[in-house]
């Protein structure tokens, strides 16, 4: 019975659609909305996230053969960063610890949002699970165990869930045009890097959404058409390098390799279209519902949502960001090969989701140049950081995969090196100290604001 209950809780917390629907339900109940509004808002939020997940699944499915064709075409071997793969391996040994850290970490996130200036409730459930898993691995390797392990891991998770959205918010404000929604995806460092690069290089550069096409190419103004045609070219080129024998023998089930490439390319575009539809549906419901929570439980808090939340604001930047991030991954791979280091192969799925988002962030501050160079920088970042993460993962560091996104790597590298230098005590002092610092700073700023209001 206990195991079934634990599985129920884990499935709810790690499934974004269920988690966010519950948050929406709680918010609408707190606002004392009519029953019809509560049912409609909860169901539409649930539906919207299911639509987003379905679109993401379509994209992942269409990109899988692309990654395999790329490796076959250029005959490269190495470590492929993939969150799902590394977590699946880790949960066999660290599953129980991960579950406790995830559950209490979400409570810590609410408390940190309540008592500090980090007013973000992280609602991307699967990324919460991945971060909890990585923290469990590193803390166990550091020597922590039992109750101290759960406490330190939960505080570290809650802090990352509140802090990373905070560093993205200045850029989110620029992208969305208001302060109603936060950003909850653990590759924030890459997005912030892209936004900062955009500020430096993008002066005078027009937005990716203002790209003017000749009259005869007016159909390219439709982002779905542009994505479908561009991806078709990319798929066909890679398929030609991989060769018909490999594609038809290993991937397409006998379907002609060019027809297969065309279908996968347009399927990718369909996935993007589905995601954009889901995002619009979610934004229409979750923001009003969240006001109940932000008003009653955690004043002034914001929901931090998954990366597709920004895709509708710059669809052209999504495509540009993917290409340039993937190119950055290829350049980084070549550099690592020449340096004799562990070769990190460019994972197509992480480069799409993080690269596309980096493109939107770069475009918001630097237009086309910001989207291009910023997402390229993101591609380099998520190629080099995993190299330094692998040594602190214990036995998992020898696996053929690792965590793919920047925040996982950065958090793991810092905690892992603190553990290597100062042991379990050093990790405990570091995590607890950072949380206390955030709380004290929050109270200090609050008292300072009250003093200014009295003087005024």
N, C-alpha and C positions, 0 to 999 in steps of 0.2 A: 504493500500500500504506500509506504514511504517513498519508494523508488518511482512509483507511478505519479505521485504528487510532485516530486522533484522534476520529473520529465515534463509534466504539465506546465510548471512554472518556467522551466528553461525554454520550452517551446514558445510560450507567450512572450517572454522577455527578448528572445532572439529573432522573433518574426516581426518585422517593422509594421506590417499591415495590422496585426492584432494589437500590438503595443500602442500604436498611434490611435487606433479606433477606441481603445480603452481611455486614453488620455482625452480624446474628444468627448467621450461619454461623460467622464468626470467633470470636464470643464462646463459642458452644457447643463449638467445637473446642478453644479455650483451656481450657475447663472439663473437657475430656476426657469429654464425655458419650457414652453409647452411640450407635452409628450410627443406630438407630431414632429416638432423641430429637433428634439433629442434623437428620435429614431432616424430622421432624415440625415441629420448631420453625422451621426455615428456611422450609418451604413455607407454614406457617400465618401467619408474619409477612408473607411475600410476598402471600399471599391476602388478609390483612387490609388491607394498603395498597391492593391492587387494588380491594377493596370500597369503601374510603374514596374513592379516586379516582373510581370509578364513581358514587358518591353525589354527589360534588362536581360531576361532569359533568352529572348529571341536574338539579341545582340551577341551575347556570350556564345550561343550555339552557332551563329554564323561566323564568328571570329575564330572559333576553335580550328576549323580546317585551314584558315589563313595562316595561323601560327605554325601548324604542322607543315604546310607547303613552304613557308619561309625557311624553316630549319632544313628541310629536304633540299631546297633550291640552293642554299649557300653552305650546306654541310657543316653546320656549327653545333657544338655540344657545350653544355655548361649548366648552370643553375637557373631555373626558371622561377622567378618570384610569383607566388600564387597563395593568397591568404587562405583560401578554402583548403588547399592541399596540405599546407603546413599545420593548420588547425586540426584537420582530420587526423593527422599523425599524432599530434600532441595530446588530443583528448583521450586517446587510449590509455595514457599514463597519468594525465593531469586533469581528467574530466571532473572529478569531485571538487577539487580545489578551485577549478575554473568556475563551476556553478556557484559556489559560495561567494567568490570574489565578484562575480557578475551581479548577483542579487544585492549584496550589501554595497557594492560600488554604485549602483543606481540610486540607492538611498543616500549614499554619501554625496552624489551629484546634486540631489535635491537640497540637502543640508548646506552644501557649499554655496549653491545658488541663493539660498535663503539668508545666509550670514556673511556673504562676501559681495564684492562688486562684480563677480563673475556670474551674471544672471542668465545662464543658458541651461536648458534642460535637453540633454542629448537624446534624441529619439531614433537614432539609426541602430536598431537592435543587433543586427549581425556584426556591425563593427564593434559594438560594445563587447560582444562575445569574443571576437578576435583579440581585442586589447586585453580582456580579462585572461585569456589563454596565454598570451605572451608574457604578461606580468607573472602569472602562476609559474611558468617555466623558469623565468629569470630569478624569481624570489626563492624558489625551491633550490635552484643551483647555488644561490648565495648562502644557503644554510638555514633559512627561515622554515619553521614548521608549526603546525597546530594553530591556535588562536592568533598569535602574533602574525603569522603568515596571512591569515584572512583579513585582519585589521589593516595591516600595511598595504596589502594588495587592494583592498576596497578603497582606502583613502587615495592611493595612487590613481586608481581608475576614476574615481569621482572627480579628482582634480583635473585629469586630462580631459574628461568629458565636459568640464566647464571652461577650461583655459583655452583649448584649441579653437572652439567657436569664437571666443573673445578676440583672438588675434585676427580672425577673418572678418569681423563685423564692419570695420571701416570700409572694406571693399564690397561687402554685401550691401551696405547702405548705398553705395554708388551704383551697383548693378541693378538692385530692385527699385531704388528710389525712395525707400522708407526704412524704418527700423523694426518692422513687425516680425521678421523671421531671421533666425540665426542659421549658421551653417554647421552641420554635423557630419563630417566625413574625415577619417583620420589620414588625410594627406594634406593637411592645412598648410604645412611649411612650404610645400611645392606651390600651392595657390598664392600664398602671401609673397613668395619669391617672384612668381610671375607678375603679380600686381605691382611689386616694387620695380621690377625690370621695366614694366610698361611705363611707369612714371619717368624713368631715366631716358628711355629710348623713343618714347611715343609722342613727343611734343609735335603738334601739328598733323599727326597721322589721323586719318578719318576712321570712323568705326567700321568694323567688318560688315556691319549690316547696311552700310552706305555704299558698298562696292557697286559701281555702275557698270552694267553690261550693255554692249551694243544692242540696238533695237532688235536685230535678228536673233539675239540670244536672250531675249526677254524672259523666256521660260526658266532661265537659271535663277531668276529672282525667287522662285519657289525653292525653299531649302530642301524639301523632300526630293525634288528632281535633281538638284545639285549633288546631294549626298549619294543618291542612287547611281548617277552617271560617274561621279568621281571614284566611288568604291568599285564600280565595274571595271574601270581602267586599271585600278590597283590590283584587284583580284586576278584579272586576265594576265597582267604582266608577271605576277608571282607564279601563276599556274604555268605559264610558258617556261619559266626557269625551272620549275619543279618537274615538268614533263608530263605528258598524258599518261604514261605507264603508271607512274606513282599515283597521280590523282584518281584515275579510274580504278586502279587496283586496290588502293588503300582507303580512299575517302568517299568517292562518289557512288560506289556500288555498281559501277559499270556505266553510269551516265557520262556522256561526252564531257571532257574536262572543261571546255569553254562554256557549255550550257550550265554545268554545275557551278562554275565561277560566277556566271551571270545571276543565277538563282540566289546564291549566297550574298552577293552584293546588294541585290534589291531587298532581300530579307533583312539585311542590316539596316537599310533605310527605313523599312517598315517598323523595325524595333525602335528606332529613334522617334518615329512618328507616334508610336504608341506611348512611349515615355512622356513626350511633350503633352499629350492629351491627359495622361494621369496626373501630371504635375499641376496642370490648370485646375483639375477637379479637386485635388487635395488642398491647394492654396485657398480655394473659395470656402472651404469648410474648417480647416484646422486653425487658421488664424483667429476667426471670431470665437471658436470654442475654447481656445487657449487663454482667452482673456479672463475666463472664470478662474483658472488656476493662477494666473499671474496676479489677479486682484486679491484672491483670498489666501492662497497657500504660499506662493513665492512672489511677492510684489515685484512688478516690472520685469518679470522673467520672459524669455523668448524661447519658442521651440526651435531647436537646432536640427535641421532636416538634411537628408541625404543629398549627394552632389547633383542628381538630375534636377533638383529644384531650381537651378540657375540656367538650365539649358534653353528654356523658351525665350530668355532675354537676349540671346545672341546665337541663333542656330548656325550661322556661318562660322562663328568663332569656335563652335563645337567641332566642326570638321577640320578647320585649320589647326586647332589645338591638338587633335588626335595625331595628325600627320607629323607635326613638328616635334611633338613629344616622342613619337616612335622613332623619328630621325635622330633625336637626341640619345635615345636608347641604343641605336645602332652605333653612333659615334662613340658613346661611352663603352660599349662592348669592345670595339676595336682598340680603344685606348687600354682597357684592362688586359686584352690579349697581348698587346705590345709590351705592357709592363710586367707580364708574367704572373698576374694576380688571378684570383678566381674569376671566371668569365660569367657575367650576369647577362643572360639572354633577354632581349626585350619582350616581355610578356604582352601580347596584343591586348588582352582584356584590361589589365591595369593601365596601360598607356592610353586606351580609349577613355576610360572613365576619369582618370586623373588628368590626362592631357586635354581632353575636351573642357573640363572644368577650369584648368589653368588657362586655356584659351579665352574663356569668358572673363576671368579675372584680369588677364593681361589686356584684353580689349577694353575693359571698363576704364583703365587708367592710361592706355597708350594706343588704342585703336589697332589697326592691322599690324603695325610693327610690334606693339606690346603683346598681341596674341601670338604672333609668330615666334619672337625671340623668348618671350616669357614661358611659353609651353615647351620650347626647346630646352630651356634651363631646367624645367620640371623633369623632362626626360633624363637629363644628366643626373639630377638629384636622386631620382628613384633607381638609378643604375648603380651609383657609387655607394649610397648609404647601406644597402644590404650587405656589401662586402665587409663593412665594419660591424654589422649586427651579428653575423654568423658566429664569430668566436665566443659570444656571450650566451649562446643558446644551449650550451652543454652538448649532449649527444645529438640534439636536433640540428646543431650547426653543421653536422656532416651529411645532412639530408640533401636530396637533389632539388629541393625547393626551399623558399624562405618567405618571410613577410614582404609584401610588395610595395606598401605605401609609406610615405615619408615619415608620418608621425609615429608609426610603429617602430621604424628603424631608429629614429632619434630618441624616443623614450627608452627603447631597449638598450641602445648604446650607452646612454647616460647612466641608467640604473645598473646595467651590467658592469660598467667600469667602476662605479662607486662600490659595488659588491666585491669586485676583484681587489680593489685597493683597501677597503675598510670593512669588508665582511657584512654579515647580517645587521650588526649594530649600526654601521654606516648607512645602510639603506634605510633602516627604520628612522634614524635621526633626520636624514635628508627628506623623506616623504612627510613625516609628521611636522618637521620644521617649515616646509613649503606651505602646508595647509594652514598652520598657525599664522604664518606670515600673511597669507591671503585674508584670513579672518581679521587680524589686527589692522591691516591696511584698510579693510572695508569699514571697520568701526571708526578709524581715524578720519577717513574721508567723510563719513556720515556726520561725525561731530563737527568737522570743519564746515560742512555745508549748513548745518543748523546754526552755527555761530554767524556765518555770513548772512543768513536769512534774518536773524535777530537784529544784527547791525543795520541791515537794510530797512 
